[in-house]
Amino acid sequence: MTMSKTFTGGLLAAAMVAGAAFADPSLWHIEDEDSDIYIFGTVHILRPELEWQTDEMMSAFESADTVYFEAPVNDPAEAANLQQVLMANALNPAGTTLSSLVSAEAWRQIETFAPRIGVSAAQLEPLRPWLATIQLGVGFIIISGYDPQSGVEATLWPLAREAGKTLAYFETVEEQIGFFANLPTEIETALLEETVADFEAAPDQLDTLVAAWAAGDQAMIDDVMNAQMRQDAPEVHDIIIVQRNHRWADQIEDILDGSGTVFIAVGSGHLPGDEGVISLLRQRDITVSGP
């Protein structure tokens, strides 16, 4: 998914983060007379050497009775269901190939790049564009030195389970996959074309995002994750980001009406900006401490 142009400052920050291998991501706090809610923006895949579990964040996490994630994708009990839902939405209609949907230039880029992640372009031919986007994107991230098992959710989910915390989710696996699988064909195709173009045009974008996240730079996170998508793919941005942000803000308001200590871990791109979760909560006159 396109993530905006790379800025020199962001690249310098990325280099600093890579050298220091230490991060201090933002943490937000909401409280009333019987509730404490902590909100932590995540990055789903990180470099293994990056230390991001700060004392402040871990203290908030350990104090929580309930931990919310986006969806139960890290739950081994959901693995079979996840695979079933993926396969039900994975393939193009009979007679339709991936190469017939994308531009000639995009297919050339796919043919060039696919072998670098251990697959051939021919193996991608049956896949719908949204799934090819994810497979190529995750493959690109992994060969860039990132590890899915080092991501925030992959780390915190088992810690929460082992500590006996209540695990809760804003969405189901079916809903998460549906956000992509239900896109109109022309939009999911454009998403794939933009993604493979980014591999050549801005290979350091993920480093820039992680640097911004590590520094707690919400403006940069919003720019890297949202600004270009808002401009180039407004339909995708509305479905993948904005609509979900509004639903999550509703749910967080409901959580605040209850009691107890809750830790919320959701993708960092959902939190900053005028239509980010934090702003939406503040627009409801909820006091949110943090950046």
LUMKELO-842149 format. One record per residue (C-alpha): residue number from 1; residue in three letters; x, y, z. Coordinates in Angstrom, 3 decimals. Example, Ala and Ser with C-alpha at 12.3 -4.5 7.8 and 13.67 -1.06 7.14 Angstrom:
# LUMKELO-842149
+-----+-----+----------+----------+----------+
|   n | res |        x |        y |        z |
+-----+-----+----------+----------+----------+
|   1 | ala |   12.300 |   -4.500 |    7.800 |
|   2 | ser |   13.670 |   -1.060 |    7.140 |
+-----+-----+----------+----------+----------+
This chain:
# LUMKELO-842149
+-----+-----+----------+----------+----------+
|   n | res |        x |        y |        z |
+-----+-----+----------+----------+----------+
|   1 | met |    0.000 |    0.000 |    0.000 |
|   2 | thr |    1.407 |    3.374 |   -0.929 |
|   3 | met |    2.818 |    5.199 |    2.088 |
|   4 | ser |    3.826 |    8.665 |    0.741 |
|   5 | lys |    7.166 |   10.071 |   -0.293 |
|   6 | thr |   10.261 |    9.427 |    1.807 |
|   7 | phe |   11.656 |   12.453 |    3.615 |
|   8 | thr |   15.350 |   13.022 |    4.284 |
|   9 | gly |   14.641 |   13.659 |    7.964 |
|  10 | gly |   12.777 |   10.389 |    8.197 |
|  11 | leu |   15.623 |    8.477 |    6.608 |
|  12 | leu |   18.117 |   10.044 |    8.997 |
|  13 | ala |   15.888 |    9.087 |   11.900 |
|  14 | ala |   15.662 |    5.560 |   10.511 |
|  15 | ala |   19.422 |    5.295 |   10.454 |
|  16 | met |   19.591 |    6.515 |   14.047 |
|  17 | val |   16.969 |    3.998 |   15.165 |
|  18 | ala |   18.737 |    1.158 |   13.357 |
|  19 | gly |   21.970 |    2.055 |   15.137 |
|  20 | ala |   20.496 |    2.537 |   18.592 |
|  21 | ala |   18.005 |   -0.358 |   18.307 |
|  22 | phe |   15.803 |    1.411 |   20.838 |
|  23 | ala |   12.332 |    2.882 |   20.480 |
|  24 | asp |   10.110 |    5.068 |   22.647 |
|  25 | pro |    6.667 |    4.893 |   20.987 |
|  26 | ser |    3.762 |    7.060 |   22.106 |
|  27 | leu |    1.301 |    5.942 |   24.756 |
|  28 | trp |   -2.058 |    7.606 |   25.457 |
|  29 | his |   -4.158 |    7.432 |   28.636 |
|  30 | ile |   -7.848 |    7.981 |   29.354 |
|  31 | glu |   -9.307 |    7.809 |   32.849 |
|  32 | asp |  -12.490 |    8.448 |   34.762 |
|  33 | glu |  -13.638 |    7.513 |   38.248 |
|  34 | asp |  -13.612 |    3.753 |   37.579 |
|  35 | ser |  -11.663 |    3.235 |   34.321 |
|  36 | asp |   -8.113 |    3.445 |   33.051 |
|  37 | ile |   -7.607 |    2.987 |   29.300 |
|  38 | tyr |   -4.177 |    2.946 |   27.660 |
|  39 | ile |   -3.858 |    3.209 |   23.873 |
|  40 | phe |   -0.662 |    2.070 |   22.168 |
|  41 | gly |    0.026 |    2.325 |   18.449 |
|  42 | thr |    1.658 |   -0.768 |   16.984 |
|  43 | val |    3.807 |   -1.803 |   14.054 |
|  44 | his |    2.847 |   -5.303 |   12.949 |
|  45 | ile |    6.342 |   -6.332 |   11.777 |
|  46 | leu |    9.619 |   -5.077 |   13.270 |
|  47 | arg |   13.332 |   -5.763 |   13.175 |
|  48 | pro |   14.197 |   -8.337 |   15.876 |
|  49 | glu |   16.921 |   -6.175 |   17.406 |
|  50 | leu |   14.651 |   -3.170 |   18.049 |
|  51 | glu |   13.875 |   -2.694 |   21.754 |
|  52 | trp |   10.459 |   -1.059 |   22.052 |
|  53 | gln |    9.050 |   -2.393 |   25.351 |
|  54 | thr |    9.609 |    0.715 |   27.477 |
|  55 | asp |    9.038 |    0.718 |   31.223 |
|  56 | glu |    6.068 |    3.076 |   30.831 |
|  57 | met |    4.390 |    0.956 |   28.184 |
|  58 | met |    4.996 |   -2.352 |   29.939 |
|  59 | ser |    3.759 |   -0.955 |   33.258 |
|  60 | ala |    0.509 |    0.065 |   31.548 |
|  61 | phe |    0.241 |   -3.311 |   29.839 |
|  62 | glu |    0.883 |   -5.270 |   33.024 |
|  63 | ser |   -1.690 |   -3.230 |   34.952 |
|  64 | ala |   -4.471 |   -4.067 |   32.496 |
|  65 | asp |   -7.206 |   -6.575 |   33.196 |
|  66 | thr |   -8.212 |   -6.648 |   29.507 |
|  67 | val |   -6.128 |   -6.236 |   26.369 |
|  68 | tyr |   -7.723 |   -5.273 |   23.061 |
|  69 | phe |   -6.197 |   -6.015 |   19.660 |
|  70 | glu |   -7.564 |   -5.329 |   16.194 |
|  71 | ala |   -8.489 |   -8.983 |   15.510 |
|  72 | pro |   -7.492 |  -12.462 |   16.789 |
|  73 | val |   -4.938 |  -13.082 |   14.030 |
|  74 | asn |   -2.266 |  -14.155 |   16.527 |
|  75 | asp |   -4.499 |  -16.697 |   18.259 |
|  76 | pro |   -3.469 |  -20.253 |   17.259 |
|  77 | ala |   -7.080 |  -21.315 |   17.766 |
|  78 | glu |   -8.057 |  -18.992 |   14.904 |
|  79 | ala |   -5.450 |  -20.328 |   12.457 |
|  80 | ala |   -7.747 |  -22.774 |   10.695 |
|  81 | asn |  -10.520 |  -20.198 |   10.395 |
|  82 | leu |   -8.065 |  -17.607 |    9.095 |
|  83 | gln |   -6.828 |  -20.009 |    6.436 |
|  84 | gln |  -10.380 |  -20.922 |    5.456 |
|  85 | val |  -11.443 |  -17.293 |    5.081 |
|  86 | leu |   -8.305 |  -16.496 |    3.095 |
|  87 | met |   -8.863 |  -19.364 |    0.680 |
|  88 | ala |  -12.520 |  -18.442 |    0.223 |
|  89 | asn |  -11.443 |  -15.004 |   -0.985 |
|  90 | ala |   -8.070 |  -15.784 |   -2.556 |
|  91 | leu |   -8.676 |  -16.673 |   -6.189 |
|  92 | asn |   -9.706 |  -14.801 |   -9.309 |
|  93 | pro |  -12.785 |  -16.025 |  -11.189 |
|  94 | ala |  -12.165 |  -18.864 |  -13.633 |
|  95 | gly |  -10.439 |  -17.564 |  -16.747 |
|  96 | thr |   -9.108 |  -14.426 |  -15.061 |
|  97 | thr |   -5.401 |  -14.106 |  -14.323 |
|  98 | leu |   -3.540 |  -11.535 |  -12.275 |
|  99 | ser |   -1.532 |  -10.410 |  -15.314 |
| 100 | ser |   -4.750 |   -9.695 |  -17.206 |
| 101 | leu |   -5.859 |   -7.274 |  -14.487 |
| 102 | val |   -2.734 |   -5.172 |  -13.963 |
| 103 | ser |   -0.864 |   -2.905 |  -16.351 |
| 104 | ala |    2.021 |   -4.226 |  -18.419 |
| 105 | glu |    4.446 |   -2.167 |  -16.325 |
| 106 | ala |    3.062 |   -3.514 |  -13.058 |
| 107 | trp |    3.338 |   -7.089 |  -14.339 |
| 108 | arg |    6.952 |   -6.440 |  -15.372 |
| 109 | gln |    7.644 |   -5.226 |  -11.827 |
| 110 | ile |    5.956 |   -8.305 |  -10.364 |
| 111 | glu |    7.972 |  -10.624 |  -12.634 |
| 112 | thr |   11.153 |   -8.878 |  -11.521 |
| 113 | phe |   10.368 |   -8.762 |   -7.828 |
| 114 | ala |    8.541 |  -12.041 |   -7.101 |
| 115 | pro |   11.661 |  -14.255 |   -7.338 |
| 116 | arg |   13.339 |  -12.098 |   -4.690 |
| 117 | ile |   10.785 |  -13.324 |   -2.133 |
| 118 | gly |   10.933 |  -16.939 |   -3.277 |
| 119 | val |    7.935 |  -17.151 |   -5.612 |
| 120 | ser |    7.433 |  -16.822 |   -9.336 |
| 121 | ala |    5.052 |  -14.478 |  -11.086 |
| 122 | ala |    3.327 |  -17.572 |  -12.485 |
| 123 | gln |    2.504 |  -18.719 |   -8.946 |
| 124 | leu |    0.744 |  -15.410 |   -8.329 |
| 125 | glu |   -1.395 |  -15.598 |  -11.474 |
| 126 | pro |   -4.451 |  -17.227 |   -9.795 |
| 127 | leu |   -4.488 |  -14.783 |   -6.875 |
| 128 | arg |   -6.807 |  -11.847 |   -6.531 |
| 129 | pro |   -4.940 |   -8.514 |   -6.511 |
| 130 | trp |   -5.574 |   -7.819 |   -2.813 |
| 131 | leu |   -3.924 |  -11.081 |   -1.742 |
| 132 | ala |   -1.029 |  -10.641 |   -4.178 |
| 133 | thr |   -0.524 |   -7.198 |   -2.625 |
| 134 | ile |   -0.249 |   -8.686 |    0.850 |
| 135 | gln |    1.974 |  -11.596 |   -0.221 |
| 136 | leu |    4.382 |   -9.336 |   -2.096 |
| 137 | gly |    4.298 |   -6.663 |    0.590 |
| 138 | val |    5.030 |   -9.037 |    3.469 |
| 139 | gly |    7.720 |  -10.743 |    1.401 |
| 140 | phe |    9.349 |   -7.389 |    0.709 |
| 141 | ile |    9.277 |   -6.500 |    4.391 |
| 142 | ile |   10.868 |   -9.811 |    5.398 |
| 143 | ile |   13.739 |   -9.578 |    2.905 |
| 144 | ser |   14.333 |   -6.060 |    4.208 |
| 145 | gly |   15.280 |   -7.528 |    7.592 |
| 146 | tyr |   11.942 |   -7.422 |    9.406 |
| 147 | asp |   10.367 |  -10.362 |   11.242 |
| 148 | pro |    6.596 |  -10.936 |   11.660 |
| 149 | gln |    7.296 |  -12.656 |   14.980 |
| 150 | ser |    8.939 |   -9.483 |   16.287 |
| 151 | gly |    5.889 |   -7.305 |   15.679 |
| 152 | val |    4.097 |   -5.689 |   18.593 |
| 153 | glu |    0.979 |   -7.875 |   18.437 |
| 154 | ala |    2.973 |  -11.077 |   17.988 |
| 155 | thr |    4.891 |  -10.154 |   21.148 |
| 156 | leu |    2.081 |   -8.834 |   23.333 |
| 157 | trp |   -0.624 |  -11.400 |   22.517 |
| 158 | pro |    1.151 |  -14.388 |   24.120 |
| 159 | leu |    2.251 |  -12.224 |   27.058 |
| 160 | ala |   -1.371 |  -11.256 |   27.674 |
| 161 | arg |   -2.549 |  -14.861 |   27.418 |
| 162 | glu |    0.178 |  -16.159 |   29.726 |
| 163 | ala |   -0.695 |  -13.465 |   32.284 |
| 164 | gly |   -4.333 |  -14.577 |   32.258 |
| 165 | lys |   -5.642 |  -11.277 |   30.929 |
| 166 | thr |   -8.966 |  -11.080 |   29.141 |
| 167 | leu |   -8.321 |  -10.888 |   25.389 |
| 168 | ala |  -10.722 |   -8.772 |   23.360 |
| 169 | tyr |  -10.891 |   -7.584 |   19.754 |
| 170 | phe |  -12.415 |   -4.739 |   17.774 |
| 171 | glu |  -12.950 |   -6.927 |   14.692 |
| 172 | thr |  -13.254 |  -10.538 |   13.597 |
| 173 | val |  -10.883 |  -12.296 |   11.210 |
| 174 | glu |  -13.675 |  -12.297 |    8.634 |
| 175 | glu |  -14.102 |   -8.541 |    8.942 |
| 176 | gln |  -10.388 |   -7.828 |    8.614 |
| 177 | ile |  -10.018 |   -9.896 |    5.459 |
| 178 | gly |  -13.282 |   -8.500 |    4.131 |
| 179 | phe |  -11.942 |   -4.949 |    4.171 |
| 180 | phe |   -9.603 |   -5.992 |    1.347 |
| 181 | ala |  -11.556 |   -8.831 |   -0.240 |
| 182 | asn |  -14.668 |   -6.674 |   -0.681 |
| 183 | leu |  -12.880 |   -3.875 |   -2.514 |
| 184 | pro |  -14.039 |   -3.367 |   -6.104 |
| 185 | thr |  -11.696 |   -5.119 |   -8.547 |
| 186 | glu |  -10.411 |   -1.881 |  -10.060 |
| 187 | ile |   -9.526 |   -0.503 |   -6.617 |
| 188 | glu |   -7.747 |   -3.635 |   -5.378 |
| 189 | thr |   -5.871 |   -3.736 |   -8.707 |
| 190 | ala |   -4.781 |   -0.106 |   -8.322 |
| 191 | leu |   -3.626 |   -0.938 |   -4.794 |
| 192 | leu |   -1.407 |   -3.727 |   -6.128 |
| 193 | glu |    0.020 |   -1.503 |   -8.865 |
| 194 | glu |    0.860 |    1.255 |   -6.368 |
| 195 | thr |    2.467 |   -1.260 |   -4.016 |
| 196 | val |    4.822 |   -2.785 |   -6.563 |
| 197 | ala |    5.717 |    0.682 |   -7.848 |
| 198 | asp |    6.716 |    1.622 |   -4.297 |
| 199 | phe |    9.172 |   -1.282 |   -4.136 |
| 200 | glu |   11.261 |    0.490 |   -6.775 |
| 201 | ala |   10.483 |    4.125 |   -6.003 |
| 202 | ala |   10.748 |    4.202 |   -2.201 |
| 203 | pro |   12.267 |    1.035 |   -0.754 |
| 204 | asp |   13.046 |    2.737 |    2.573 |
| 205 | gln |    9.480 |    3.725 |    3.432 |
| 206 | leu |    9.106 |    1.105 |    6.140 |
| 207 | asp |   12.289 |    2.271 |    7.846 |
| 208 | thr |   10.860 |    5.785 |    7.759 |
| 209 | leu |    7.612 |    4.625 |    9.338 |
| 210 | val |    9.379 |    2.660 |   12.083 |
| 211 | ala |   11.666 |    5.632 |   12.780 |
| 212 | ala |    8.645 |    7.904 |   13.189 |
| 213 | trp |    6.920 |    5.351 |   15.422 |
| 214 | ala |   10.064 |    4.860 |   17.508 |
| 215 | ala |   10.371 |    8.617 |   18.000 |
| 216 | gly |    6.664 |    9.107 |   18.752 |
| 217 | asp |    6.407 |   11.458 |   15.754 |
| 218 | gln |    2.669 |   11.374 |   15.091 |
| 219 | ala |    2.781 |   13.898 |   12.238 |
| 220 | met |    5.319 |   11.780 |   10.370 |
| 221 | ile |    3.350 |    8.579 |   11.012 |
| 222 | asp |    0.251 |   10.250 |    9.592 |
| 223 | asp |    2.195 |   11.427 |    6.559 |
| 224 | val |    3.855 |    8.096 |    5.856 |
| 225 | met |    0.770 |    5.954 |    6.486 |
| 226 | asn |   -2.113 |    8.157 |    5.415 |
| 227 | ala |   -1.302 |   11.303 |    3.419 |
| 228 | gln |   -0.574 |    9.736 |    0.038 |
| 229 | met |   -3.344 |    7.168 |    0.443 |
| 230 | arg |   -5.810 |    9.959 |    1.146 |
| 231 | gln |   -4.751 |   11.595 |   -2.108 |
| 232 | asp |   -4.205 |    8.638 |   -4.442 |
| 233 | ala |   -6.645 |    6.037 |   -3.088 |
| 234 | pro |   -9.363 |    7.852 |   -1.124 |
| 235 | glu |  -11.778 |    4.906 |   -1.371 |
| 236 | val |   -9.214 |    2.549 |    0.145 |
| 237 | his |   -8.285 |    5.064 |    2.834 |
| 238 | asp |  -11.930 |    5.511 |    3.771 |
| 239 | ile |  -12.565 |    1.768 |    4.060 |
| 240 | ile |   -9.279 |    0.634 |    5.582 |
| 241 | ile |   -8.630 |    3.596 |    7.877 |
| 242 | val |  -11.408 |    6.151 |    8.382 |
| 243 | gln |  -14.482 |    3.948 |    8.773 |
| 244 | arg |  -12.663 |    1.624 |   11.144 |
| 245 | asn |  -11.347 |    4.566 |   13.200 |
| 246 | his |  -14.898 |    5.791 |   13.766 |
| 247 | arg |  -16.088 |    2.331 |   14.804 |
| 248 | trp |  -13.151 |    1.892 |   17.177 |
| 249 | ala |  -13.773 |    5.307 |   18.752 |
| 250 | asp |  -17.377 |    4.224 |   19.384 |
| 251 | gln |  -16.152 |    1.022 |   21.011 |
| 252 | ile |  -13.562 |    2.824 |   23.142 |
| 253 | glu |  -16.254 |    5.221 |   24.364 |
| 254 | asp |  -18.304 |    2.185 |   25.359 |
| 255 | ile |  -15.287 |    0.692 |   27.162 |
| 256 | leu |  -14.899 |    3.954 |   29.090 |
| 257 | asp |  -18.504 |    3.629 |   30.248 |
| 258 | gly |  -17.503 |    0.388 |   31.969 |
| 259 | ser |  -14.854 |   -0.119 |   34.629 |
| 260 | gly |  -11.387 |   -1.594 |   35.027 |
| 261 | thr |   -8.007 |   -1.156 |   33.370 |
| 262 | val |   -7.767 |   -1.778 |   29.636 |
| 263 | phe |   -4.764 |   -1.755 |   27.293 |
| 264 | ile |   -5.509 |   -1.202 |   23.589 |
| 265 | ala |   -2.944 |   -2.091 |   20.917 |
| 266 | val |   -3.883 |   -1.117 |   17.341 |
| 267 | gly |   -1.966 |   -0.135 |   14.226 |
| 268 | ser |   -0.119 |    3.159 |   14.626 |
| 269 | gly |   -1.539 |    4.557 |   11.374 |
| 270 | his |   -5.020 |    4.591 |   12.917 |
| 271 | leu |   -4.165 |    6.999 |   15.730 |
| 272 | pro |   -2.842 |   10.318 |   14.328 |
| 273 | gly |   -4.509 |   12.947 |   12.152 |
| 274 | asp |   -7.850 |   14.706 |   12.187 |
| 275 | glu |   -9.709 |   11.442 |   11.579 |
| 276 | gly |   -7.442 |    9.330 |   13.735 |
| 277 | val |   -8.819 |    7.558 |   16.769 |
| 278 | ile |   -7.207 |    9.989 |   19.235 |
| 279 | ser |   -8.718 |   13.070 |   17.574 |
| 280 | leu |  -12.101 |   11.366 |   17.260 |
| 281 | leu |  -12.103 |   10.647 |   20.980 |
| 282 | arg |  -11.091 |   14.211 |   21.821 |
| 283 | gln |  -13.858 |   15.516 |   19.552 |
| 284 | arg |  -16.269 |   13.693 |   21.875 |
| 285 | asp |  -14.932 |   15.710 |   24.808 |
| 286 | ile |  -13.001 |   12.720 |   26.142 |
| 287 | thr |   -9.762 |   13.845 |   27.771 |
| 288 | val |   -6.897 |   11.855 |   26.278 |
| 289 | ser |   -3.433 |   12.490 |   27.743 |
| 290 | gly |   -0.483 |   12.006 |   25.419 |
| 291 | pro |    0.721 |   13.602 |   22.167 |
+-----+-----+----------+----------+----------+
